[in-house]
Amino acid sequence: MHKKKVIILLLMGVFMVSVGYCQEKPGDHLINNVTGTVTSTDSVGNIISIRTDDQKQMAFVVPEKANITQETHNIGLMDIEKSDAVNIQYYLGPFSKNYVVNIVDDESVVNE
């Protein structure tokens, strides 16, 4: 019985260490910037889609650690509405998906 506990603890330790090494950090990637209008949000799936200023459709994964602000306040993805003007900083991650680092929800980003 004691051997089983030791083996399980060792396997859990290896698993925890391997998960830590597999996580990507935004600092490891080139950060891109795009401005556009929100076409949809999915706060359950953590996805935001926008139409860029040059009419290109883009979708983004919004990790829990992403910064989302409106004026000077932190907000959640559920607070962003369709047709809001946004500026998104993102990086290209695994499986060619766009991962959000920062979202600024503010009409002033369109008028810059």
MIGUMI-855967 format. One line per field, with one value per atom (N, C-alpha, C): residue in three letters; atom name; x negated, y, z. Coordinates in nm, 3 decimals. Each point is the difference from the previous one (the first is absolute). Layout:
REM MIGUMI-855967
rest c(ALA,...)
atom c(CA,...)
x c(X,...)
y c(Y,...)
z c(Z,...)
//
This chain:
REM MIGUMI-855967
rest c(MET,MET,MET,HIS,HIS,HIS,LYS,LYS,LYS,LYS,LYS,LYS,LYS,LYS,LYS,VAL,VAL,VAL,ILE,ILE,ILE,ILE,ILE,ILE,LEU,LEU,LEU,LEU,LEU,LEU,LEU,LEU,LEU,MET,MET,MET,GLY,GLY,GLY,VAL,VAL,VAL,PHE,PHE,PHE,MET,MET,MET,VAL,VAL,VAL,SER,SER,SER,VAL,VAL,VAL,GLY,GLY,GLY,TYR,TYR,TYR,CYS,CYS,CYS,GLN,GLN,GLN,GLU,GLU,GLU,LYS,LYS,LYS,PRO,PRO,PRO,GLY,GLY,GLY,ASP,ASP,ASP,HIS,HIS,HIS,LEU,LEU,LEU,ILE,ILE,ILE,ASN,ASN,ASN,ASN,ASN,ASN,VAL,VAL,VAL,THR,THR,THR,GLY,GLY,GLY,THR,THR,THR,VAL,VAL,VAL,THR,THR,THR,SER,SER,SER,THR,THR,THR,ASP,ASP,ASP,SER,SER,SER,VAL,VAL,VAL,GLY,GLY,GLY,ASN,ASN,ASN,ILE,ILE,ILE,ILE,ILE,ILE,SER,SER,SER,ILE,ILE,ILE,ARG,ARG,ARG,THR,THR,THR,ASP,ASP,ASP,ASP,ASP,ASP,GLN,GLN,GLN,LYS,LYS,LYS,GLN,GLN,GLN,MET,MET,MET,ALA,ALA,ALA,PHE,PHE,PHE,VAL,VAL,VAL,VAL,VAL,VAL,PRO,PRO,PRO,GLU,GLU,GLU,LYS,LYS,LYS,ALA,ALA,ALA,ASN,ASN,ASN,ILE,ILE,ILE,THR,THR,THR,GLN,GLN,GLN,GLU,GLU,GLU,THR,THR,THR,HIS,HIS,HIS,ASN,ASN,ASN,ILE,ILE,ILE,GLY,GLY,GLY,LEU,LEU,LEU,MET,MET,MET,ASP,ASP,ASP,ILE,ILE,ILE,GLU,GLU,GLU,LYS,LYS,LYS,SER,SER,SER,ASP,ASP,ASP,ALA,ALA,ALA,VAL,VAL,VAL,ASN,ASN,ASN,ILE,ILE,ILE,GLN,GLN,GLN,TYR,TYR,TYR,TYR,TYR,TYR,LEU,LEU,LEU,GLY,GLY,GLY,PRO,PRO,PRO,PHE,PHE,PHE,SER,SER,SER,LYS,LYS,LYS,ASN,ASN,ASN,TYR,TYR,TYR,VAL,VAL,VAL,VAL,VAL,VAL,ASN,ASN,ASN,ILE,ILE,ILE,VAL,VAL,VAL,ASP,ASP,ASP,ASP,ASP,ASP,GLU,GLU,GLU,SER,SER,SER,VAL,VAL,VAL,VAL,VAL,VAL,ASN,ASN,ASN,GLU,GLU,GLU)
atom c(N,CA,C,N,CA,C,N,CA,C,N,CA,C,N,CA,C,N,CA,C,N,CA,C,N,CA,C,N,CA,C,N,CA,C,N,CA,C,N,CA,C,N,CA,C,N,CA,C,N,CA,C,N,CA,C,N,CA,C,N,CA,C,N,CA,C,N,CA,C,N,CA,C,N,CA,C,N,CA,C,N,CA,C,N,CA,C,N,CA,C,N,CA,C,N,CA,C,N,CA,C,N,CA,C,N,CA,C,N,CA,C,N,CA,C,N,CA,C,N,CA,C,N,CA,C,N,CA,C,N,CA,C,N,CA,C,N,CA,C,N,CA,C,N,CA,C,N,CA,C,N,CA,C,N,CA,C,N,CA,C,N,CA,C,N,CA,C,N,CA,C,N,CA,C,N,CA,C,N,CA,C,N,CA,C,N,CA,C,N,CA,C,N,CA,C,N,CA,C,N,CA,C,N,CA,C,N,CA,C,N,CA,C,N,CA,C,N,CA,C,N,CA,C,N,CA,C,N,CA,C,N,CA,C,N,CA,C,N,CA,C,N,CA,C,N,CA,C,N,CA,C,N,CA,C,N,CA,C,N,CA,C,N,CA,C,N,CA,C,N,CA,C,N,CA,C,N,CA,C,N,CA,C,N,CA,C,N,CA,C,N,CA,C,N,CA,C,N,CA,C,N,CA,C,N,CA,C,N,CA,C,N,CA,C,N,CA,C,N,CA,C,N,CA,C,N,CA,C,N,CA,C,N,CA,C,N,CA,C,N,CA,C,N,CA,C,N,CA,C,N,CA,C,N,CA,C,N,CA,C,N,CA,C,N,CA,C,N,CA,C,N,CA,C,N,CA,C,N,CA,C,N,CA,C,N,CA,C,N,CA,C)
x c(-0.082,0.082,-0.087,-0.109,-0.090,-0.063,-0.032,-0.061,0.098,0.128,0.101,0.009,-0.005,0.005,-0.120,-0.116,-0.123,0.007,0.045,0.010,0.100,0.114,0.101,-0.054,-0.069,-0.057,-0.105,-0.083,-0.100,0.065,0.102,0.070,0.068,0.059,0.062,-0.104,-0.116,-0.107,-0.048,-0.019,-0.043,0.106,0.126,0.108,0.004,-0.011,0.006,-0.116,-0.118,-0.117,0.016,0.049,0.014,0.105,0.108,0.103,-0.059,-0.083,-0.063,-0.088,-0.069,-0.088,0.077,0.121,0.078,0.074,0.018,0.074,-0.082,0.064,-0.068,0.024,-0.095,0.013,0.000,0.081,0.004,-0.137,-0.085,-0.133,-0.088,0.038,-0.076,0.035,0.096,0.052,-0.004,0.009,0.014,0.143,0.014,0.132,0.046,0.119,0.060,0.110,0.041,0.101,0.102,0.129,0.104,0.115,0.064,0.115,0.119,0.117,0.118,0.127,0.107,0.132,0.040,0.052,0.040,0.119,-0.011,0.112,0.068,-0.075,0.060,-0.095,0.059,-0.079,0.063,-0.084,0.045,-0.074,0.064,-0.068,-0.013,0.081,-0.014,-0.119,-0.012,-0.111,-0.124,0.009,-0.111,-0.051,0.094,-0.032,0.059,-0.076,0.051,-0.033,0.096,-0.020,0.019,-0.084,0.010,-0.009,0.044,-0.022,-0.100,-0.115,-0.105,0.035,-0.080,0.022,-0.006,-0.076,-0.007,0.098,0.106,0.113,-0.038,-0.108,-0.041,0.063,0.056,0.056,-0.112,-0.008,-0.101,0.065,-0.044,0.048,-0.119,0.025,-0.105,0.043,-0.094,0.019,-0.036,0.084,-0.025,-0.035,-0.130,-0.039,0.044,0.009,0.041,-0.091,-0.128,-0.096,-0.002,0.083,0.003,0.053,-0.057,0.047,0.107,0.117,0.110,0.039,-0.009,0.032,0.097,0.076,0.089,-0.026,-0.052,-0.049,-0.107,0.025,-0.103,0.041,0.108,0.053,-0.029,-0.032,-0.011,0.141,0.023,0.131,-0.021,0.109,-0.006,0.042,-0.025,0.039,0.151,0.078,0.145,0.048,-0.088,0.037,-0.020,-0.067,-0.021,0.121,0.051,0.120,-0.030,0.090,-0.010,0.002,-0.083,-0.018,-0.090,-0.053,-0.098,-0.129,-0.063,-0.131,-0.105,-0.094,-0.103,-0.137,-0.100,-0.138,-0.049,-0.056,-0.041,-0.149,-0.072,-0.138,0.005,-0.065,0.010,-0.127,-0.010,-0.110,0.055,-0.072,0.037,-0.053,0.092,-0.037,0.015,0.013,0.013,0.119,-0.016,0.105,0.043,-0.091,0.023,0.120,0.023,0.108,-0.058,0.082,-0.039,0.038,-0.098,0.022,-0.014,0.103,0.004,-0.095,-0.070,-0.079,0.077,0.045,0.075,0.114,0.111,0.111,0.035,0.008,0.048,0.132,0.109,0.134,0.029,-0.013,0.013,0.023,0.098,0.028,-0.119,-0.086,-0.112,-0.100,-0.001,-0.098,0.030,0.127,0.036,-0.041,0.003,-0.026,-0.146,-0.090,-0.144,-0.058)
y c(-0.119,0.119,0.126,-0.004,0.114,0.031,-0.102,0.018,0.070,-0.033,0.062,0.150,0.039,0.141,0.076,-0.060,0.063,0.017,-0.105,0.007,0.107,0.005,0.100,0.141,0.022,0.131,0.039,-0.096,0.029,0.036,-0.075,0.029,0.138,0.032,0.133,0.110,-0.020,0.099,0.021,-0.109,0.009,0.072,-0.033,0.064,0.150,0.040,0.142,0.077,-0.057,0.067,0.011,-0.105,0.003,0.101,0.016,0.099,0.140,0.026,0.131,0.035,-0.097,0.026,0.017,-0.053,0.006,0.132,0.075,0.125,0.105,0.071,0.106,0.133,0.087,0.133,0.102,0.107,0.102,0.060,0.008,0.058,-0.079,-0.124,-0.085,0.025,0.087,0.019,0.147,0.022,0.135,0.047,0.115,0.055,0.088,-0.030,0.076,0.089,0.098,0.096,0.017,0.000,0.019,0.079,0.083,0.080,-0.040,-0.007,-0.036,0.010,-0.057,0.002,-0.141,-0.018,-0.133,-0.049,-0.123,-0.063,-0.105,-0.060,-0.094,-0.028,-0.039,-0.046,-0.128,-0.086,-0.124,-0.009,0.047,0.002,-0.140,-0.094,-0.138,-0.067,0.019,-0.057,0.087,0.120,0.097,0.035,0.039,0.038,0.138,0.083,0.128,0.007,0.048,0.017,0.146,0.048,0.140,0.010,0.114,0.038,0.115,-0.020,0.100,0.121,0.103,0.122,-0.026,-0.103,-0.034,-0.112,-0.018,-0.091,-0.149,-0.033,-0.139,-0.054,-0.121,-0.064,-0.072,0.019,-0.068,-0.051,-0.116,-0.057,-0.017,0.014,-0.006,-0.085,-0.074,-0.070,0.100,0.010,0.094,-0.079,-0.015,-0.073,0.075,-0.072,0.062,0.115,-0.009,0.103,0.123,0.001,0.115,0.123,0.114,0.128,0.056,0.030,0.059,0.127,0.114,0.128,0.081,0.082,0.098,0.131,0.096,0.125,-0.034,0.022,-0.032,-0.118,-0.070,-0.108,-0.137,-0.096,-0.138,-0.057,-0.071,-0.061,-0.144,-0.073,-0.138,-0.008,-0.113,-0.021,0.018,-0.039,0.011,0.145,0.094,0.142,0.064,-0.068,0.052,-0.035,0.098,-0.020,0.004,-0.063,0.003,0.146,0.034,0.133,0.091,-0.047,0.080,0.012,0.115,0.020,-0.050,-0.080,-0.058,0.007,0.000,-0.015,-0.126,-0.094,-0.128,-0.022,-0.033,-0.046,-0.152,-0.071,-0.146,-0.061,-0.132,-0.075,-0.126,-0.051,-0.122,-0.117,-0.084,-0.111,-0.134,-0.106,-0.135,-0.012,-0.084,-0.028,0.125,0.097,0.125,0.078,-0.005,0.078,0.129,0.106,0.130,0.005,0.029,0.006,0.145,0.048,0.138,0.020,0.113,0.047,0.114,0.098,0.116,0.034,0.042,0.056,0.135,0.104,0.130,0.024,0.010,0.023,0.149,0.075,0.146,0.058,0.088,0.066,0.080,0.047,0.083,-0.078,-0.135,-0.076,0.007,0.024,0.010,0.134,0.101,0.137,0.039,-0.092,0.033,0.022)
z c(0.000,0.000,0.000,0.074,0.008,-0.135,-0.078,-0.132,-0.096,0.011,-0.086,0.028,0.127,0.035,-0.055,0.012,-0.050,-0.151,-0.070,-0.146,-0.042,0.068,-0.034,0.025,0.111,0.029,-0.104,-0.041,-0.103,-0.134,-0.038,-0.125,0.005,0.115,0.012,-0.010,0.059,-0.007,-0.143,-0.073,-0.140,-0.083,0.022,-0.074,0.026,0.127,0.034,-0.061,0.000,-0.058,-0.151,-0.065,-0.146,-0.043,0.075,-0.033,0.007,0.100,0.014,-0.117,-0.055,-0.114,-0.130,-0.007,-0.124,-0.016,0.107,-0.009,-0.070,-0.092,-0.072,0.070,-0.013,0.058,-0.112,0.011,-0.104,-0.029,0.101,-0.018,-0.095,-0.027,-0.090,-0.147,-0.027,-0.135,-0.041,-0.130,-0.054,0.027,0.062,0.031,-0.116,-0.052,-0.109,0.056,-0.078,0.042,-0.113,0.035,-0.100,0.062,-0.081,0.042,-0.085,0.062,-0.076,0.082,-0.055,0.062,0.036,0.121,0.047,-0.080,-0.051,-0.071,0.087,0.095,0.095,0.115,0.113,0.114,0.054,0.053,0.063,0.132,0.108,0.129,0.060,-0.044,0.047,-0.068,-0.131,-0.076,-0.002,0.059,0.004,-0.139,-0.087,-0.138,-0.028,-0.070,-0.049,-0.149,-0.078,-0.144,-0.036,-0.091,-0.042,-0.151,-0.052,-0.139,0.006,-0.062,0.007,-0.086,0.012,-0.078,-0.150,-0.041,-0.144,-0.036,0.083,-0.024,0.008,0.066,0.019,0.128,-0.003,0.119,0.074,0.132,0.081,0.128,0.047,0.126,0.094,0.129,0.100,0.119,0.054,0.126,0.110,0.103,0.109,0.127,0.030,0.121,0.126,0.111,0.127,0.040,-0.035,0.041,-0.091,-0.105,-0.090,0.073,-0.030,0.057,-0.090,0.058,-0.075,0.072,-0.069,0.064,-0.084,0.069,-0.063,0.071,-0.075,0.057,0.103,0.130,0.100,0.089,-0.035,0.084,-0.061,0.085,-0.046,-0.014,-0.110,-0.025,-0.041,-0.016,-0.047,-0.145,-0.062,-0.140,-0.017,0.102,-0.008,-0.005,0.038,-0.002,-0.137,-0.091,-0.135,-0.084,-0.073,-0.079,-0.149,-0.076,-0.146,-0.043,-0.096,-0.060,0.082,0.113,0.075,-0.080,0.009,-0.061,0.097,-0.050,0.086,-0.066,0.086,-0.043,0.070,-0.076,0.056,-0.027,0.107,-0.013,0.014,-0.091,-0.001,-0.055,0.015,-0.059,-0.064,-0.097,-0.068,0.081,0.049,0.087,-0.069,0.080,-0.054,-0.094,-0.100,-0.099,-0.075,-0.013,-0.074,0.052,0.131,0.061,0.056,-0.003,0.055,0.148,0.085,0.144,0.048,0.071,0.047,0.117,-0.002,0.114,0.066,-0.080,0.049,-0.095,0.058,-0.078,0.063,-0.083,0.044,-0.070,0.078,-0.052,0.017,-0.111,0.012,-0.138,-0.011,-0.127,-0.051,0.088,-0.044,-0.084,0.009,-0.078,-0.149,-0.036,-0.142,-0.057,0.082,-0.046,0.002,0.031,0.006,-0.137)
//
